[in-house]
Amino acid sequence: MQHYQSTPFAGDFVFLEGPRWHDGRLWVSDIWAHTVYAVAANGTREAIVEVPQRPSGLGFLPDGTPLVVSMIDRRLYRLEGGRLVLHADLAASVAAELNDMVVDGQGRAYVGNMGYDLFNDAEPKTAEITLVEPDGSHRHVATGLDFPNGMLITDSGSTLVVAESFGHRVSAFDIAADGSLSGQRVLAELPELIPDGICLDAAGNVWVAGAMGGLFVQLDPAGSVIAQVDVRPRAAIACQLGGADGRDLFCLVYDGGIEELSRGQPGASIEIARVAHPAAGSP
């Protein structure tokens, strides 16, 4: 197995999620600081927009317009002229806080949710993946998932991969021409980890953030672990490939607990591991 080392890149965030590399910068959601940031290659950050109901998943429409998940009010927003514009309101069809998201090449967004009120110790329930069309219409395309979290699209747009955090597995679906999902299957069982954010490299491997396990692990297309980045005792929250050549694995880590989050106390940072394969779609 390949072992990579990470080095500090940017710090002093509260809790980061949803990393996306876009136009030479790493976009991230600082959930408990209620802010979306873009971090330049030298580590300097720009506050892009405030999201009062907590930002999470990020994505971009084909024309480059950013999409931002707003967790508590269960809405998806477009960022236009520096302001949030409602893209889709999922509150009537989704009962729990929204979470991560991936946007395909047609501008369709796949949005997950927590399934239940995680932060108030509610009874666990399974959750859905909701497909949001470019016009804002939406429908559930998968149900019964164990806390769907990070998602990516591979195989030239024909496969959706999702981390089921509390199922301790990474699952895959076939994507139909209309965006519907079918053929649910397990790509990898990760019993020692809580899979969170994920990203794809050009060789078809999937990087998985192992949350409280403190590991970022790389899965080959058959689902075997072939590499890792060890950030213990900190938590491994999410990851994204980017940088000038696509080989920088941006590792979002967290050192703290729920009490620190409720106080907005900084505990999150970004580290970089230089890896062998660049991001999928890199030049």
N, C-alpha and C positions, 0 to 999 in steps of 0.2 A: 504494500500500500504506500502511496505517495503522501508525505507529510509536508505541508506548507506552513511557513511562519507568517504571521501578520505583524504589521507595524502601524503606529498611530497615524491618523490622517486628520481628523477633526473631532473636537469634543465639546463638552458643556451644553449638551442637549438634555431634555427630560426623558423622553422615550420615543425612539424612532421606529417607523414602519414604512412599508410601501416604496422601497427605493427603485428609481427608474433613471437610467442614463439617457439624457436627451440633449442634443445640441451642445455637447462638450461639457455638460454639468450633470451632477448627481442630484436629482430631485428626491426629497424625503419628506415624510409627514412626521412632525413632532407632535404626537397625539395629545399629550397632556400639557403641552405649551400652546395648543390650538393653532399651530402655524405650519404652513408648508414652506420649506426652504429649498433653494437651489445652491449647491456647493460647487465652487469652481475647482479646477485641477490643482490649484495651490492651497486649497483648504478654506478659502474665504467663503462666507455664506451670504446669501441675499434672502431676506424674508419676502416671499412671493405674495402670500395672502393669508389672512387670519380666517380660521374656520371655527366659529364659536362652539359648534356641536361636535367637535373633535374630528380632525381629518384622519383618513387611513389610506386605502388603496388609491393609487395614482395611475394615470394612463394618458394617452394622447390620441386624438382623432387623426384621420389621415391628413388633414390640413395643418396639423401641429397644435390645434387647440387642446389645452390641458383639460382633463376630467379629474375631479376630486370627489372621493367618497366622504360624505358627512355622516358620522356613525350614529349619533344619538337620535337625530330627527329622521334617519333612514332615507336620505336623499342623495342624489348624484348631481353634482354641479359642473358646469363649464366655467372656465376662467376666461372672461372676455374683457379686454381693456382694464385689467387689474381687478375686476369685480367678479363675484360669484353669481352666475345666472343658472336658474334651475334647469336641469336637463331631464331628470326623472324623479318622481316622488314614489318611493317604494313602501311608504308607511302603511298603506292599507293592505298590502299583501305580504309583508315581512314583519314578524312580531318582535324580532330581536335586533340588537345593534348590528349595523353593517360592518364589514371587515375589509378584506383585501379584494383586489379586482385585477383583471387583465382585459385589454382592449385588442381586438383583432384588426386585421388590415382593412376591413370594411367599416370600421368604427363601431362595431358591436361590442358592448361591455358585458363581461361575465362577472357578477358581483356575488360574493359570499356573505354570510352572516353568522353570528355566534350561536344561534339556536335558542339561547336562553340568557337570563341576566347573570352573566358570569361574576360580575363584581359584587353582587348582593346574595351570593350563595343560593341561587334558585335551583330547582330540580333540573338536572341536565336533560336536554332534548336535542334531537337531531335537527339539522338545518338544510336549507335549500341553496342551490345556485340559481340566481336570477339573471336572465339574459335581457339586457337593455338595448333596444334597437337605436340607430342613429336619430330617429325622430322622437325618442323618449318612451315609446311604448315598451312594455316589458311583460315577461312571463317566466315562470319557473321552468327550468330545463333539467334539473336533477333534484332529488329529494333524498332524505334519509342519510345525510352525510354527518360524520362525527366531527363537528367544528371545522368546516372547510376554511382554509386559510390561504396561503400563497398559491397562485395559479400561473401557468404559462401555456403557450400554444406552440406546438411543434409539428413536425411532419408536413411542412408546407401548408399549415392551417387545418389539417385534418384530425388533430389530436389535442385534447385539452388535458393537462396534468394538474392535479390539485393535491395539496398537502392536507390530510385530515388529521388535525393536531391531536385530538383526544382519541382517535383511532390508532395512533402511532403507525401510520402508514401513508404512503404516497399512492394515489389512485389515478387512473386514466380513463378518458371517455373518447369515443369517436364523435366527431363533429359533422353533422349533416350540412347540406347546402344552405338550409334555412337557419343554421345556427343551433339546431336542436342537438342534444347529447344522447348517446346510447352506448351500449357495450361496456358498461362500467366494469373495471378490472383493477386488481391490485398490482402496481408496479414494484413496490418494495414494502416489506414489513420492517419497521424500525422500533422494536419494542423498548429500547433503552432511551429513545429520544421522543420529543414532542415536536414533530415537523411544523415549521412556521413558514417563513418566506422562502421562495425558491426562484431559481433562474436557470437559463439554458445556455450551453456553450455550443460552439460550431461543430463539435464532434457528436452532438446528440446526447451529451451527458447532462444530468440535472444536479445542480448544487442545491443542497437543502440545509437550512438553518435548523439546528437541533434544539432550539429554545433552552430549557433548563438544563439540558445535558452539556451545554457549553461547547458543542462541536458543530462546525460546518462540514458536511460530508458530501462527497461527489458520488453520484450513482451513474453507472454506465447504462446503456439502453436496456440491458437485461435486468437492471435493478440491483446489481451488486455494488457494494461500497468499494471504491477504488482509490480514494484520496480523502484527506481531511485537513481542516484547520482547527487547532485546539485553542480555545480562548478561556478555558476554565481558570478560575471559578466563576467567571462572568457568564451571563446567559447569551446565547446566540439567537438573535431575533429575526434577522432577514439579511438577504444578500443580493447583489446585482453585479454583473460584469460590465466593465466599461473602461474608460481611459483612452488614451490616444490610439493604442493598438488593440483595445478590447480585452486585454489580459489582466487588468486590475480587477480582482474580486473584492468589491466593497463589502465589508463585513460589519453589520450593525449589531453592536453589543450593548448589554445593559448590566449595571452593577447596582442593585438596589431591590426594593420590595414594594408592596402595595402602599404602605404608609408614605414612603418617599414620593410615590406618584401623586397621591392625593394632595401633597404639599407643593407639588410642582418642583421638586428638588432635582437638580440635574444629576443624572446617573448614566446617561447614554453617550456613546461615542461611535465613531466610524474608524475602522482599521482597514488596511489594504494588504492582501496577499497576492503576490505575483504568481499566476498559474500558467499551465502549459497551453491550454486552449482558449482562444478568445471567445467573446460573446457570439452567439448565433447571429448571423447577418453582418458580422464585421467584415471590413474590406480585406 
